[in-house]
Amino acid sequence: MKNPLIESISKYIILNSEEENLIESFWTEKTLKKGDYLLRNGETCRTDNFVISGALKAFYINSKTGKEEILYFAIENWWTTDIQSFQKQTPSIYNIQAIEETELLQIRYDSFQEMLTQVPKLERFFRIILENYLGSLQKRIIEDNVLDAKQRYANFIENYPKIATKVPQYLIASYLGITAEFLSRIRRKHKTS
């Protein structure tokens, strides 16, 4: 069975077996138990992370309300990191925590740079990944400003059906910027319509 990371990369660029083996040599496996932190606010993000299995949440604590606010979720075959902290090797402004037991492949910053030097075509892959991420982030910002909560929930269910079944409803509510009780009412109406 092919490494899920190599499968993900191979959707965008063609790799020969030598390149696949070289890429694999840069990554290490890590397991997080439910509740373990991959990254805490104030720490420097030392690794880029590819999710093999499990689920994580990226969040910050709102200084005004003291509540956790979800930035994104990451499930299998997704990436999770604080891009700015990783690229600039500066302290992170948010947390990443396992929602359930999670298996990751990780690469350290210096190894990441070396891997790109040794397999230059990976630059294209990571550019595409970042473009996709930026596009989804822009869409989310617009939706948060234009759509009501019911529409945002419908879009979430349509765009992320796998996350919707894996992640507790109170976390989805936080992601949508609403209370869990309000999400409950929306869900009841959504099921009947």
Secondary structure, DSSP 8 states (H G I E B T S, - for coil): ---HHHHHHHTTS---HHHHHHHHHT-EEEEE-TT-EEE-TTSB--EEEEEEESEEEEEEE-TTT--EEEEEEEETT-EE--HHHHHHT-B-SSEEEESS-EEEEEEEHHHHHHHHHHSTTHHHHHHHHHHHHHHHHHHHHHHHHHS-HHHHHHHHHHH-HHHHHHS-HHHHHHHHTS-HHHHHHHHHHHHH-
